[in-house]
Amino acid sequence: MCKLLSASYAYYLANQERFWTEMSRHLILSGSALAISLIVCIPLGIWAARHTTIAQYVITAIGALRLIPSLAILFLVLPYLGTGFGPALIALTVLALPPVLINVYTGILGVERAVVEAAQAMGMTTRQQFLQIELPLALPVIIAGVRTATVEVISSATLAAFIGGGGLGIFVTRGFALFEPRIMLVGAIPVAALALISELILGLVERWVSPYRPGRVS
């Protein structure tokens, strides 16, 4: 194993420029997909929590996307959008939508009605209720959805290389095609590290924003 890791490191040293180019592309691709999903799902999730009867159909439809494997989503866009960064971005955005939307919806809907009614009795406006009461209480659940989406997108962005989207998956696909594990590890290890770091950071953020975390003074 040590010999394999040494060979992978040697390959990295010989291809540093390409590695960092693909690393940047991987991060841009993942970050863009997550940003779009947040822009779409936060207002949609808030609306859904306010219109639960109609929203069930929207939540069910988008939630069903979670049943489609990420590789299948990538190849489904291929006949319609072709290859490249754009189609990969669309596919990864579709992958990120369900966890973010469902958690925004669940978080807002999960705020106790008694708390909202108390805020209304204090004379708060609807905007104040949302920004000062509902959003802070729902934030841990929302962050949990973002954490799930982030890990899924970073991991699945590796597959974007199959449709010309670039990223660290380039090394994985090249290593697979050449039967060279050392090349595969140059892509696989950084992706695993990025996913783990994102998981840890967002886990800490989720814990920090939780109103019930140990030691927090209410």
ChimeraX attribute file (.defattr): number of C-alpha atoms within 10 A of each C-alpha:
attribute: neighborCount
match mode: 1-to-1
recipient: residues
	/A:1	6
	/A:2	7
	/A:3	9
	/A:4	14
	/A:5	15
	/A:6	12
	/A:7	17
	/A:8	21
	/A:9	16
	/A:10	15
	/A:11	16
	/A:12	19
	/A:13	11
	/A:14	11
	/A:15	12
	/A:16	12
	/A:17	11
	/A:18	14
	/A:19	20
	/A:20	14
	/A:21	13
	/A:22	20
	/A:23	19
	/A:24	15
	/A:25	18
	/A:26	26
	/A:27	17
	/A:28	15
	/A:29	25
	/A:30	27
	/A:31	17
	/A:32	16
	/A:33	26
	/A:34	25
	/A:35	13
	/A:36	17
	/A:37	23
	/A:38	20
	/A:39	10
	/A:40	15
	/A:41	23
	/A:42	18
	/A:43	14
	/A:44	19
	/A:45	26
	/A:46	19
	/A:47	15
	/A:48	25
	/A:49	20
	/A:50	14
	/A:51	11
	/A:52	14
	/A:53	10
	/A:54	11
	/A:55	17
	/A:56	12
	/A:57	12
	/A:58	16
	/A:59	18
	/A:60	12
	/A:61	12
	/A:62	17
	/A:63	15
	/A:64	11
	/A:65	17
	/A:66	15
	/A:67	8
	/A:68	10
	/A:69	11
	/A:70	22
	/A:71	16
	/A:72	11
	/A:73	17
	/A:74	26
	/A:75	19
	/A:76	13
	/A:77	16
	/A:78	16
	/A:79	8
	/A:80	9
	/A:81	12
	/A:82	14
	/A:83	19
	/A:84	16
	/A:85	18
	/A:86	14
	/A:87	22
	/A:88	31
	/A:89	24
	/A:90	19
	/A:91	24
	/A:92	30
	/A:93	24
	/A:94	21
	/A:95	26
	/A:96	29
	/A:97	24
	/A:98	24
	/A:99	25
	/A:100	28
	/A:101	28
	/A:102	22
	/A:103	25
	/A:104	32
	/A:105	27
	/A:106	19
	/A:107	25
	/A:108	24
	/A:109	18
	/A:110	15
	/A:111	16
	/A:112	11
	/A:113	11
	/A:114	9
	/A:115	13
	/A:116	17
	/A:117	13
	/A:118	12
	/A:119	19
	/A:120	14
	/A:121	9
	/A:122	9
	/A:123	11
	/A:124	16
	/A:125	11
	/A:126	12
	/A:127	10
	/A:128	14
	/A:129	18
	/A:130	18
	/A:131	12
	/A:132	13
	/A:133	16
	/A:134	22
	/A:135	18
	/A:136	18
	/A:137	21
	/A:138	23
	/A:139	20
	/A:140	23
	/A:141	23
	/A:142	25
	/A:143	23
	/A:144	22
	/A:145	24
	/A:146	25
	/A:147	23
	/A:148	19
	/A:149	24
	/A:150	24
	/A:151	22
	/A:152	18
	/A:153	27
	/A:154	25
	/A:155	20
	/A:156	21
	/A:157	30
	/A:158	24
	/A:159	25
	/A:160	28
	/A:161	23
	/A:162	18
	/A:163	17
	/A:164	17
	/A:165	25
	/A:166	24
	/A:167	28
	/A:168	32
	/A:169	27
	/A:170	26
	/A:171	25
	/A:172	24
	/A:173	19
	/A:174	16
	/A:175	18
	/A:176	14
	/A:177	10
	/A:178	11
	/A:179	11
	/A:180	16
	/A:181	18
	/A:182	23
	/A:183	25
	/A:184	22
	/A:185	21
	/A:186	25
	/A:187	25
	/A:188	19
	/A:189	14
	/A:190	13
	/A:191	24
	/A:192	14
	/A:193	11
	/A:194	16
	/A:195	18
	/A:196	13
	/A:197	13
	/A:198	17
	/A:199	18
	/A:200	13
	/A:201	12
	/A:202	19
	/A:203	16
	/A:204	13
	/A:205	16
	/A:206	20
	/A:207	16
	/A:208	14
	/A:209	17
	/A:210	18
	/A:211	16
	/A:212	13
	/A:213	11
	/A:214	9
	/A:215	7
	/A:216	10
	/A:217	7
	/A:218	5
